């Protein structure tokens, strides 16, 4: 897999881990009374879990998120450095664009030649069909 695809996969992994981390923190957060005018909130509807497990889970999720972010940073560091700065990149882009245009023109010529040949074949095929249907001998 190329480096760009790896970066895309890692971004997706970081987003997924972040999504799960935030969801877990919201799910496991203890209920809070918004105002003294409201009744006390109900106990945690997810069931009573071990307090140590609830306290440890955000740490594990945070560590996983940091690990994924570090892997992303390592992939970014592995990207090839550009030589010569912006001017060299623009020059290289212009060269590639010129090459692309030349190849595109060549392909267009080949396409036109193929279409011309196709029309000739279709015309000959039509003549052959006409000769067969009219039972005429070819000239």
N, C-alpha and C positions, 0 to 999 in steps of 0.2 A: 504494500500500500504506500502511496506517495505521501510526502510530508503534509501536504494540504489536506488530504483526506484524513490523515491521522489527527490533524488539528481540528477538523470538523467533528470527528468522532469524540475527541476530548471535550470540545465545547458542549456537545450534547450530553456527555457524561457529567460534566460539572453542573449543567442546568438540571439534570435529573436528580443528582445528589442534593442540590440546593432545594429543589422542589420538595423532595422527601424530607429533608431536614426541617424546613419551615413547617410543613404539614404535621410532622411528628411533634414539634414544639407547640404548635397550636392545639393539637389533639390532647397532649399530656399536660398542658398548662392548668394549674389549679384554678378553680372558679374564684372570681373576685366579685365582691359586692360593689355595685356601681354607685349606690347612694344609700344613706341610712334610711331613706324613705321606702326602699324596696326590701322585700324579705331576703333572708340569707339564701345564697345560691345553693342548689342541691349538690350533693357529693358527686365526685367524679363518676359519670355514667359508664365509663369504660371498665369499671370493676376496680377492685382494690388490688393494686400491684405493689410489689416490693418497693419501698422508697429508695433503696440503694440502686435498683434497676432504673427507676425513673431519673435519678440523679446522674447515673452513668451514661445513659443513652445519648443525651446531648453532646457529651464529650466525645463519644465514639463517632457520632455523625459529624461533628466539627472536624475531627481528625481526618475522617474520610474526605471531607470537602477540601481541607488543606492539602491532602495528598494529591487529589485530582488537580487542584490548581497548580501545584508544583510540577506535576507531569506536563501540564499545559505549558508552563514556563520553560521546561526543558525542551519541549518540541519547538517552541518559538526560538530558543537559543540555537537549535539545530538548523534553522533556516539558513540558506546560503547568504553570505554577505554580498551586497552589491558593490561592484568595483567601479570606481570612477565617479560615483555620485550620480546626481540627477541628470546632468548633461549626458553622461555616457549611456544612461538608461534611455533617455529620449532619442539619442542617436541610434541605439540598437532597435528601439521600437520602429523608427523610421525605416531602417534597413529591412526589418521583418515585414513591414507594411509594403515596401516596394517589391520584395520577393513574393509576397502573397498576391499582389496585383498582377505580377508577371505570370504566376502560376494560374491565377484565375482567368487571365486572357487566353492562355494556352488551353485550359479546360473548355472555355467557351468556343474556341475554334474546333476542338475535337467534338464537342456537342453538335455544332452546326454541321460538321462533316458527317457525323453519324445520322443526324436527321435527314440530310440530303440522301444518304445511302438508303435509309429506311423508305423514303418516298420512292426511290428507284425500284427497290424490291417490291413495294406494294403495287407499283404500276405494272411491273413484269408479272406479278402474281395475278393481277386483274386481267391482263392479256391472256395468260395461260388459262384462267377460268373461262373467259369468253370463248377461247378456242375450243376448250373441252365441251362447253355447252352448245356451241354452234357446230360442233363436229367438223371444224375446219382444220385443214392441215396448216401447220405453221409455215410462214414464208421462208 
